Amino acid sequence: MWQSIVVTVLCCLPAGVVAIVYATKVDGRRQMGDLNGALDASKKARMWCIISAIAGVASFVIFLVVALVGGFDSSSSTSYSTLGPAAV
């Protein structure tokens, strides 16, 4: 359960929420005696934790690459005028 919460907060919110939903099902199913259901929910929670972590790392890498390439540089030599060529 704690892994689901960590990836939700630090990585990818939508996939992390799905992981939390599956993680909460594990104990209830185990207490009802549905061990196969608990194991299935646990596997799905783990899968969604991994998906969330991968999505978080991938978005960080993409952001880092764009930042290093200069995609966020506002002092670019190309300027676009909204008034058109006659106003220049």
Residue frames as a rotation matrix with the C-alpha (Angstrom) as fourth column:
MET 1
0.565 0.825 0.000 0.00
0.825 -0.565 0.000 0.00
0.000 0.000 -1.000 0.00
TRP 2
0.437 -0.434 -0.788 2.76
0.206 -0.804 0.558 2.47
-0.876 -0.406 -0.262 0.87
GLN 3
-0.638 -0.684 0.353 4.36
0.482 0.002 0.876 1.99
-0.600 0.729 0.329 -2.55
SER 4
-0.085 0.714 0.695 1.10
0.968 -0.105 0.226 3.00
0.234 0.693 -0.682 -4.22
ILE 5
0.802 0.381 -0.460 0.90
0.523 -0.820 0.232 6.17
-0.289 -0.427 -0.857 -2.15
VAL 6
0.009 -0.897 -0.443 4.54
0.208 -0.431 0.878 7.08
-0.978 -0.100 0.183 -2.85
VAL 7
-0.731 -0.303 0.611 4.24
0.631 0.040 0.775 6.71
-0.259 0.952 0.162 -6.62
THR 8
0.310 0.894 0.325 0.96
0.933 -0.352 0.080 8.63
0.186 0.279 -0.942 -6.57
VAL 9
0.778 -0.028 -0.628 2.55
0.296 -0.865 0.405 11.57
-0.555 -0.501 -0.665 -4.79
LEU 10
0.017 -0.934 -0.358 5.91
-0.107 -0.357 0.928 11.54
-0.994 0.023 -0.106 -6.57
CYS 11
-0.795 -0.456 0.399 5.28
0.261 0.338 0.905 10.21
-0.547 0.823 -0.150 -10.05
CYS 12
-0.864 0.503 -0.029 2.02
-0.130 -0.167 0.977 9.90
0.487 0.848 0.209 -11.90
LEU 13
-0.681 0.614 0.399 -1.28
-0.653 -0.262 -0.711 10.72
-0.332 -0.745 0.579 -10.20
PRO 14
0.226 0.892 -0.391 -3.76
-0.966 0.257 0.027 8.79
0.125 0.372 0.920 -12.43
ALA 15
0.125 -0.241 -0.963 -1.84
-0.224 0.938 -0.264 5.51
0.967 0.249 0.063 -12.48
GLY 16
-0.872 -0.484 0.069 -1.03
-0.140 0.112 -0.984 5.88
0.468 -0.868 -0.166 -8.78
VAL 17
-0.346 0.839 0.420 -4.71
-0.919 -0.212 -0.333 6.21
-0.191 -0.501 0.844 -7.90
VAL 18
0.489 0.486 -0.724 -5.45
-0.662 0.748 0.054 2.97
0.568 0.453 0.688 -9.74
ALA 19
-0.353 -0.709 -0.611 -2.63
0.000 0.653 -0.758 1.31
0.936 -0.267 -0.230 -7.79
ILE 20
-0.861 0.083 0.502 -4.13
-0.505 -0.249 -0.826 2.54
0.056 -0.965 0.256 -4.51
VAL 21
0.153 0.988 -0.032 -7.55
-0.987 0.155 0.050 1.17
0.054 0.024 0.998 -5.45
TYR 22
0.436 -0.038 -0.899 -6.12
-0.262 0.951 -0.167 -2.29
0.861 0.308 0.404 -6.12
ALA 23
-0.649 -0.749 -0.129 -3.92
-0.055 0.215 -0.975 -2.16
0.758 -0.626 -0.181 -3.01
THR 24
-0.568 0.499 0.654 -6.93
-0.822 -0.301 -0.484 -1.45
-0.045 -0.812 0.582 -0.81
LYS 25
0.453 0.787 -0.418 -8.69
-0.813 0.557 0.169 -4.54
0.366 0.263 0.893 -2.18
VAL 26
-0.270 -0.672 -0.690 -5.92
-0.336 0.737 -0.586 -6.91
0.902 0.074 -0.425 -1.08
ASP 27
-0.941 -0.166 0.296 -6.61
-0.326 0.200 -0.924 -7.02
0.094 -0.966 -0.243 2.69
GLY 28
-0.154 0.970 0.191 -10.37
-0.904 -0.060 -0.423 -7.24
-0.399 -0.238 0.886 2.33
ARG 29
0.475 0.308 -0.824 -10.18
-0.720 0.675 -0.163 -10.15
0.506 0.671 0.543 -0.06
ARG 30
-0.516 -0.726 -0.455 -7.60
-0.247 0.635 -0.732 -11.90
0.821 -0.265 -0.506 2.07
GLN 31
-0.826 0.242 0.509 -9.78
-0.530 -0.024 -0.848 -11.55
-0.193 -0.970 0.147 5.18
MET 32
0.255 0.962 -0.102 -12.76
-0.926 0.212 -0.312 -13.00
-0.279 0.174 0.944 3.28
GLY 33
0.149 -0.274 0.950 -10.65
-0.098 0.952 0.290 -16.01
-0.984 -0.136 0.115 2.36
ASP 34
0.967 0.178 0.182 -10.36
0.172 0.071 -0.983 -15.10
-0.188 0.981 0.038 -1.32
LEU 35
0.246 -0.964 -0.101 -6.62
0.168 -0.060 0.984 -15.69
-0.955 -0.259 0.147 -1.60
ASN 36
-0.235 -0.302 0.924 -6.66
0.937 0.182 0.298 -15.83
-0.258 0.936 0.240 -5.40
GLY 37
0.643 0.546 0.537 -8.53
0.654 -0.757 -0.014 -12.52
0.399 0.360 -0.843 -5.54
ALA 38
0.860 -0.393 -0.324 -6.09
0.003 -0.632 0.775 -10.97
-0.510 -0.667 -0.543 -3.07
LEU 39
-0.093 -0.937 0.338 -3.13
0.492 0.251 0.833 -12.20
-0.865 0.244 0.438 -5.11
ASP 40
0.010 0.185 0.983 -4.69
0.990 -0.141 0.016 -10.86
0.142 0.973 -0.184 -8.31
ALA 41
0.921 0.358 0.154 -5.34
0.326 -0.924 0.199 -7.45
0.214 -0.133 -0.968 -6.74
SER 42
0.565 -0.788 -0.244 -1.79
0.079 -0.242 0.967 -7.39
-0.821 -0.566 -0.075 -5.38
LYS 43
-0.250 -0.654 0.714 -0.32
0.803 0.272 0.530 -8.14
-0.541 0.706 0.457 -8.81
LYS 44
0.321 0.447 0.835 -2.44
0.845 -0.534 -0.039 -5.43
0.428 0.718 -0.549 -10.41
ALA 45
0.973 -0.018 -0.231 -1.44
0.120 -0.813 0.570 -2.92
-0.199 -0.582 -0.789 -7.73
ARG 46
0.151 -0.988 0.021 2.22
0.310 0.068 0.948 -3.75
-0.939 -0.137 0.317 -8.34
MET 47
-0.170 -0.156 0.973 1.78
0.980 0.076 0.184 -3.40
-0.103 0.985 0.140 -12.11
TRP 48
0.676 0.503 0.539 0.17
0.570 -0.820 0.051 0.04
0.467 0.272 -0.841 -11.72
CYS 49
0.765 -0.521 -0.378 2.93
0.091 -0.494 0.865 1.12
-0.637 -0.696 -0.331 -9.32
ILE 50
-0.217 -0.880 0.423 5.50
0.620 0.211 0.755 0.22
-0.754 0.426 0.500 -11.97
ILE 51
0.079 0.331 0.940 3.51
0.953 -0.302 0.026 2.01
0.292 0.894 -0.339 -14.69
SER 52
0.949 0.313 -0.030 3.27
0.302 -0.883 0.360 5.12
0.086 -0.351 -0.933 -12.51
ALA 53
0.430 -0.868 -0.249 6.99
0.156 -0.200 0.967 5.06
-0.889 -0.455 0.050 -11.73
ILE 54
-0.327 -0.533 0.780 7.92
0.850 0.194 0.489 4.63
-0.412 0.823 0.390 -15.40
ALA 55
0.424 0.564 0.709 5.59
0.799 -0.601 0.000 7.48
0.426 0.567 -0.705 -16.42
GLY 56
0.945 -0.090 -0.314 7.12
0.134 -0.770 0.624 9.75
-0.298 -0.632 -0.716 -13.79
VAL 57
0.041 -0.999 0.033 10.68
0.305 0.044 0.951 8.96
-0.951 -0.029 0.307 -14.81
ALA 58
-0.211 -0.082 0.974 9.87
0.973 0.081 0.218 9.31
-0.097 0.993 0.062 -18.52
SER 59
0.748 0.528 0.402 8.25
0.568 -0.823 0.023 12.71
0.343 0.211 -0.915 -18.04
PHE 60
0.734 -0.565 -0.377 11.24
0.021 -0.536 0.844 13.88
-0.678 -0.627 -0.382 -15.98
VAL 61
-0.231 -0.850 0.473 13.68
0.591 0.263 0.762 12.73
-0.773 0.456 0.442 -18.68
ILE 62
0.105 0.341 0.934 11.66
0.963 -0.270 -0.009 14.46
0.249 0.901 -0.356 -21.41
PHE 63
0.966 0.250 -0.068 11.56
0.258 -0.909 0.328 17.66
0.020 -0.335 -0.942 -19.35
LEU 64
0.403 -0.895 -0.193 15.30
0.128 -0.154 0.980 17.44
-0.906 -0.420 0.053 -18.74
VAL 65
-0.283 -0.492 0.823 16.08
0.867 0.235 0.439 16.92
-0.409 0.838 0.360 -22.44
VAL 66
0.469 0.526 0.709 13.90
0.773 -0.632 -0.043 19.85
0.426 0.569 -0.703 -23.47
ALA 67
0.951 -0.140 -0.275 15.53
0.073 -0.765 0.640 22.05
-0.300 -0.628 -0.718 -20.83
LEU 68
0.109 -0.991 0.074 19.06
0.302 0.104 0.948 21.06
-0.947 -0.081 0.311 -21.89
VAL 69
-0.176 -0.115 0.978 18.32
0.981 0.066 0.185 21.61
-0.086 0.991 0.101 -25.58
GLY 70
-0.945 -0.186 -0.271 17.10
0.201 -0.979 -0.028 25.09
-0.260 -0.081 0.962 -24.77
GLY 71
-0.476 0.839 0.264 13.42
0.667 0.149 0.730 24.65
0.574 0.523 -0.630 -25.39
PHE 72
0.471 0.653 -0.594 12.62
0.882 -0.360 0.304 26.93
-0.016 -0.667 -0.745 -22.46
ASP 73
-0.566 -0.768 -0.300 15.02
0.724 -0.637 0.265 29.68
-0.395 -0.067 0.916 -23.55
SER 74
0.515 0.841 -0.163 13.07
0.685 -0.519 -0.511 32.93
-0.514 0.151 -0.844 -23.90
SER 75
0.281 -0.485 -0.828 15.98
-0.360 -0.853 0.377 34.89
-0.890 0.192 -0.414 -25.38
SER 76
0.157 -0.143 0.977 15.75
0.732 0.681 -0.018 33.22
-0.663 0.718 0.212 -28.77
SER 77
-0.775 -0.521 -0.357 17.07
0.133 -0.687 0.714 35.06
-0.618 0.506 0.602 -31.83
THR 78
-0.736 0.599 0.314 13.80
0.427 0.052 0.903 34.49
0.525 0.799 -0.294 -33.65
SER 79
-0.755 0.562 -0.338 11.06
0.064 -0.450 -0.891 36.90
-0.653 -0.694 0.304 -32.71
TYR 80
-0.546 0.682 0.486 7.55
0.796 0.242 0.555 36.85
0.261 0.690 -0.675 -34.02
SER 81
-0.958 0.262 -0.120 5.57
-0.221 -0.935 -0.277 40.04
-0.185 -0.238 0.953 -34.36
THR 82
-0.399 0.891 0.215 1.82
0.698 0.448 -0.559 39.93
-0.594 -0.073 -0.801 -34.00
LEU 83
0.173 0.471 -0.865 1.43
-0.138 -0.858 -0.494 43.11
-0.975 0.204 -0.084 -36.01
GLY 84
0.793 0.137 0.594 2.77
0.497 0.418 -0.761 41.69
-0.352 0.898 0.263 -39.24
PRO 85
-0.066 -0.933 0.354 5.57
0.988 -0.012 0.153 42.78
-0.139 0.360 0.923 -41.61
ALA 86
0.205 0.182 0.962 4.14
0.538 -0.842 0.045 46.27
0.818 0.508 -0.271 -42.24
ALA 87
0.968 0.233 0.096 4.53
0.045 -0.533 0.845 47.25
0.248 -0.813 -0.527 -38.59
VAL 88
0.511 -0.838 -0.190 8.25
0.776 0.354 0.523 46.52
-0.371 -0.415 0.831 -38.54
